[in-house]
Amino acid sequence: MPYRLKKLLQQYAVTKQRFLIFVPEIADIPYVLNWVVRYVAAEAVFAADEQRVSKVQAMREHQIQGLVTTTILERGVTFPNLDVVILGADEASYSEAALIQMAGRCGRSKDFPTGLVLCVVTEKTHKVHRAAKEIRRLNRMR
């Protein structure tokens, strides 16, 4: 796990900030979740997860602080006051549009219009740069 993410999770343990952590592959979920729950109460959801609806509801009801997920939650779900971490944002499994949608889970409440979007990468890519540029452009339009 990246050092920056470890520090962020330690901070979340104190501040109770809610978050989504996106992972590029379902196979990444157990490893990342095992690491995250050392610091905060979290669950994992993915498309084939039979309990995904109840886990998302637990997040809505503040029973858990975060979700580790695949792109299944990139659209159609809104949680107020949420930070977003995208692990492996430079991976081929994420498109530029998917990165924009995942980042869009942040700041979806008039009471909490901002939040952290952290893209964790191995190398800088044009895709991540273009997505960030488009997000900044869209935010200026608000």
C-alpha positions, 0 to 999 in steps of 0.5 A, spaced: 500 500 500 502 506 498 505 510 504 500 516 502 494 512 502 496 509 509 497 516 512 490 518 509 486 512 512 490 514 519 487 521 518 480 518 516 480 513 523 480 520 526 476 525 522 471 519 520 471 522 513 467 517 509 470 514 502 470 510 496 477 506 494 476 504 487 480 498 485 482 496 477 480 488 478 476 484 483 482 480 485 485 486 488 479 487 493 481 482 498 488 485 499 486 492 499 480 491 504 484 487 508 489 493 509 483 498 509 480 495 515 486 495 519 484 503 520 477 503 519 470 500 518 469 498 511 466 493 506 467 491 499 462 491 493 463 488 486 458 486 481 457 479 483 457 480 490 450 478 492 450 482 498 452 489 495 445 492 496 446 491 503 453 494 503 451 500 500 445 501 504 450 500 510 454 506 507 448 510 506 446 509 514 453 511 516 454 503 519 461 503 515 466 509 513 468 506 506 467 501 501 472 498 497 469 497 490 470 496 482 467 500 477 460 498 479 459 504 483 462 509 478 455 511 476 448 511 480 450 512 487 451 518 491 453 519 498 454 526 501 461 528 504 465 523 500 473 522 498 475 518 492 481 514 492 482 511 485 488 505 486 492 504 479 488 510 475 493 508 470 491 501 469 488 499 462 482 497 465 480 504 467 478 509 461 478 516 461 471 516 462 471 511 468 476 516 471 471 522 471 465 518 473 469 515 479 471 522 481 464 525 480 462 521 486 465 526 490 462 533 492 455 531 490 452 535 496 450 542 496 452 541 504 459 538 502 461 541 494 468 539 495 472 533 497 479 529 495 480 525 489 486 521 489 489 518 483 494 513 485 499 511 479 505 507 478 506 512 472 503 518 469 499 517 463 496 522 458 489 518 460 490 520 467 492 527 465 486 528 460 481 526 466 484 531 471 483 536 466 476 535 464 474 534 471 477 541 472 473 544 466 467 541 468 468 544 475 469 551 472 462 550 469 458 549 475 
